[in-house]
Amino acid sequence: MAENQENCAGAWSSRSYNTGAASSFLATLVTFPIYKTVFRQQLHGCSVLEAARQLRHEGLRHFYRGVFPPLLSRTLQGTVMFGSYGSFLCMLADPPTGPYSAGDRAAAGLLSGFLEAAVLSPLERVQNVLQDGRKVQRFPTTPAILREFNSYAATAKLTLGYYRGLGLVLIRNGLGSALYFSAKDPLCASLSRRSLPPWLGALLAGSVSGTLISLLLYPLSVLIANVQSQVGKQEALSLQAAVAAVWGSHGRKVSRLYRGGSLLVLRSCLTWGLTTSIYDFLQEGRS
């Protein structure tokens, strides 16, 4: 209760924001070597051993090359998601110091997901254009994409430019955050009753909830990636046409929508497990 009172002393206090940033920062640093190994496999079609051999040959000096962009985006994501969740929970709950119901956690998670989408959607939009191999020559760099978006009229800068597909991102992030925060604490409490160390319970709870939610929302992420890779009025499809195009390009089979799902499971399990464990550890340490 003392911890909750400290967190809710000011609805927008910095504690949960700082802890969210630190946990996401540390989890990204720990998991980056795995991400980089997986990326080498995707890039060169090689085995895990061959990818590891390449990284070892390049040496420790270049081992963390390329870490800054994901480190920045993941740290910002953790800051907004965990920080705003704590703030919204204190604002919505009665009493604000808890105990919190499942409805309180779900509502606060939903709002934090909406805020996260509003803040980070432009970054995801630019990233999806950059990762589309069909647009390498047209948009070889981030400044080229930004120049394209900034050339649009005022309203089109948002609807066709930076916030293309925002409605879908709001649904995915809002629903994902609501489910994650609704499931995390009950799972941690259930695991703690089995005499597991708190850090291990948080690790398992984060891994299970994060992985299941990522799998559930994966088809929506596929649709978002396709919608956000479209640039300009000529490429922009309506939502119905975009759904039909994605469904057709994947052979009208749900299984094909989940291509890459095994990598998603690995990444989600590691990222959400470590982030949740570090976040809870830091929260306990500062209580």
C-alpha positions in Angstrom: 0.0 0.0 0.0 2.9 2.4 0.8 4.2 1.8 -2.7 0.8 2.5 -4.3 0.5 5.7 -2.2 3.9 6.9 -3.4 3.1 6.1 -7.0 -0.2 8.0 -6.8 1.0 11.0 -4.8 0.9 12.8 -8.2 -1.0 11.1 -11.0 1.7 12.0 -13.5 4.7 11.4 -11.1 8.0 10.4 -12.8 8.5 7.1 -10.9 6.7 4.7 -13.2 8.0 6.5 -16.3 11.6 6.2 -15.1 11.2 2.5 -14.2 9.5 1.8 -17.5 12.4 3.5 -19.4 15.1 1.6 -17.4 13.5 -1.8 -17.7 13.0 -1.5 -21.5 16.5 -0.1 -21.9 18.1 -2.9 -20.0 16.0 -5.6 -21.7 16.9 -4.3 -25.1 20.6 -4.3 -24.3 20.4 -7.9 -23.1 18.4 -9.3 -26.0 20.1 -7.3 -28.8 22.7 -10.0 -29.5 19.9 -12.5 -30.1 18.0 -10.0 -32.3 21.2 -9.4 -34.3 21.8 -13.1 -34.7 18.2 -13.7 -36.0 18.6 -10.7 -38.3 21.8 -12.2 -39.8 19.8 -15.4 -40.4 17.1 -13.5 -42.2 19.5 -11.5 -44.2 21.8 -14.3 -45.4 19.7 -17.4 -44.9 22.4 -19.0 -42.8 22.3 -21.2 -39.7 22.5 -20.0 -36.1 26.1 -21.3 -35.9 27.1 -19.5 -39.1 25.5 -16.2 -37.9 27.3 -16.5 -34.6 30.6 -17.2 -36.4 30.1 -14.0 -38.5 29.5 -11.9 -35.4 32.5 -13.5 -33.6 34.7 -12.8 -36.6 33.7 -9.1 -36.7 34.8 -8.8 -33.1 33.4 -7.2 -29.9 34.0 -3.7 -31.3 31.2 -4.1 -33.8 29.0 -6.5 -31.7 26.6 -3.8 -30.7 26.6 -1.9 -33.9 23.0 -0.9 -34.9 21.8 -1.0 -31.3 20.8 2.6 -31.1 17.6 2.7 -33.1 15.9 -0.2 -31.4 17.3 1.0 -28.0 15.7 4.4 -28.6 12.4 3.1 -29.8 12.0 0.4 -27.1 13.1 2.8 -24.3 10.5 5.4 -25.5 7.9 2.7 -25.8 8.5 1.4 -22.2 8.5 5.0 -20.9 5.1 5.8 -22.4 3.5 2.4 -21.8 4.4 1.7 -18.2 4.5 5.4 -17.1 1.1 6.4 -18.5 -0.4 3.1 -17.3 0.6 4.0 -13.7 -0.8 7.5 -14.1 -4.1 6.3 -15.7 -4.5 3.6 -13.0 -4.3 6.2 -10.2 -6.7 8.5 -12.0 -9.3 5.8 -12.7 -9.2 3.6 -9.6 -11.3 4.3 -6.5 -9.5 4.5 -4.2 -6.4 5.4 -6.3 -4.1 3.5 -4.0 -5.8 0.2 -4.7 -6.5 -2.6 -4.6 -7.1 -2.5 -8.3 -9.8 -4.5 -10.1 -9.4 -6.2 -13.5 -11.5 -3.5 -15.0 -9.2 -0.8 -13.6 -6.1 -2.5 -15.0 -7.8 -3.0 -18.4 -9.0 0.5 -18.7 -5.7 2.0 -17.7 -3.9 -0.3 -20.1 -6.3 0.6 -22.9 -5.6 4.3 -22.4 -1.8 3.8 -22.1 -1.9 1.8 -25.4 -3.8 4.6 -27.1 -1.2 7.2 -25.9 1.7 4.9 -27.0 0.1 4.6 -30.4 -0.3 8.4 -30.7 3.4 9.0 -29.8 5.1 6.1 -31.6 3.0 5.6 -34.7 5.0 8.1 -36.8 8.2 6.1 -36.0 6.6 2.8 -36.9 5.3 4.4 -40.1 8.8 5.5 -41.2 10.3 2.2 -40.2 7.8 0.2 -42.3 8.5 2.3 -45.4 12.3 1.8 -44.9 11.9 -2.0 -44.5 9.9 -2.3 -47.8 12.4 -3.5 -50.3 10.2 -2.2 -53.2 10.9 1.4 -52.0 14.7 1.3 -51.6 15.4 3.4 -54.7 12.6 5.8 -54.2 13.2 6.3 -50.4 16.8 5.2 -49.7 17.0 7.1 -46.4 14.8 8.5 -43.6 15.2 12.1 -44.8 13.8 11.1 -48.2 10.7 9.8 -46.5 10.3 12.8 -44.3 10.6 15.1 -47.4 7.8 13.2 -49.1 5.5 13.5 -46.1 6.3 17.1 -45.5 5.4 17.9 -49.2 1.7 17.0 -48.5 -1.0 19.5 -47.6 -1.5 20.0 -43.9 -4.2 17.4 -43.3 -2.6 14.9 -45.7 0.6 15.1 -43.7 -1.2 13.3 -41.0 -3.7 11.0 -42.8 -1.4 10.0 -45.7 1.9 10.8 -44.1 3.0 10.3 -40.5 -0.3 8.8 -39.1 -1.2 6.5 -42.0 -3.0 3.5 -40.4 -3.4 5.2 -37.0 -6.8 3.6 -36.4 -5.4 0.1 -36.7 -2.4 1.0 -34.5 -4.8 2.3 -31.9 -6.7 -0.9 -31.9 -3.6 -3.1 -31.7 -1.8 -1.1 -29.1 -4.8 -0.4 -27.0 -6.0 -4.0 -26.9 -2.5 -5.3 -26.4 -1.8 -3.1 -23.5 -5.2 -3.8 -21.9 -4.7 -7.5 -22.1 -1.1 -7.4 -20.9 -1.8 -5.3 -17.8 -4.9 -7.3 -17.1 -3.0 -10.6 -17.2 0.4 -9.7 -15.7 -0.4 -9.1 -12.1 -2.8 -12.1 -11.7 -0.3 -14.3 -13.3 2.5 -13.0 -11.0 0.3 -13.6 -8.0 -0.6 -17.1 -9.1 3.0 -18.0 -9.6 4.1 -16.5 -6.3 1.8 -18.8 -4.5 3.9 -21.7 -5.9 6.8 -20.4 -3.9 8.7 -19.1 -6.9 11.1 -16.1 -6.5 9.3 -12.8 -7.4 11.7 -12.2 -10.3 11.1 -15.6 -11.8 7.3 -15.2 -11.4 7.5 -11.8 -13.2 9.7 -13.3 -15.9 7.3 -16.2 -16.6 4.2 -14.0 -16.4 5.7 -11.4 -18.8 6.9 -14.2 -21.2 3.5 -16.0 -21.3 1.3 -12.9 -21.5 3.5 -11.1 -24.0 3.9 -14.1 -26.3 0.2 -15.0 -26.3 -0.9 -11.4 -27.0 1.7 -10.9 -29.7 0.5 -14.1 -31.4 -3.2 -13.0 -31.1 -2.5 -9.6 -32.6 0.0 -10.8 -35.2 -2.4 -10.7 -38.2 -3.3 -7.1 -37.3 0.4 -6.2 -37.2 0.8 -7.8 -40.7 -2.1 -5.6 -42.0 -0.6 -2.5 -40.3 2.8 -3.2 -41.9 1.2 -3.4 -45.3 -1.0 -0.3 -44.9 1.9 1.8 -43.5 4.2 0.8 -46.3 1.9 2.5 -48.8 3.1 6.0 -49.8 1.1 8.6 -51.7 -2.5 8.7 -52.9 -1.9 6.3 -55.7 -0.8 3.5 -53.4 -3.2 4.3 -50.6 -5.9 1.7 -50.4 -9.1 1.7 -48.4 -9.2 -0.5 -45.3 -11.4 -3.1 -47.1 -9.2 -3.1 -50.1 -6.1 -3.4 -47.9 -7.5 -6.4 -46.0 -8.4 -8.1 -49.3 -4.9 -7.4 -50.7 -3.2 -8.9 -47.6 -5.5 -11.9 -47.5 -4.9 -12.5 -51.2 -1.2 -12.1 -51.0 -1.0 -14.7 -48.3 -2.9 -17.3 -50.3 -6.2 -16.8 -48.4 -4.8 -19.0 -45.6 -4.5 -18.0 -41.9 -1.4 -20.1 -41.5 0.4 -18.0 -44.1 -0.4 -14.9 -42.1 1.7 -16.4 -39.3 4.8 -16.8 -41.4 7.7 -15.7 -39.1 5.6 -16.6 -36.1 8.4 -18.8 -34.6 10.7 -15.8 -34.5 7.9 -13.7 -33.0 7.5 -16.2 -30.2 11.2 -16.1 -29.4 11.4 -12.4 -29.4 8.2 -11.8 -27.5 9.1 -14.4 -24.9 12.5 -12.9 -24.2 11.6 -9.2 -24.5 8.4 -9.2 -22.5 9.7 -11.6 -19.9 12.9 -9.6 -19.2 11.1 -6.2 -19.4 8.4 -7.4 -16.9 11.0 -9.0 -14.5 13.3 -5.9 -14.5 10.3 -3.5 -14.2 8.9 -5.4 -11.1 12.4 -5.7 -9.6 13.1 -2.0 -9.9 9.6 -1.1 -8.6 10.2 -3.4 -5.5 13.7 -2.0 -5.0 12.4 1.6 -4.9 9.4 0.9 -2.6 
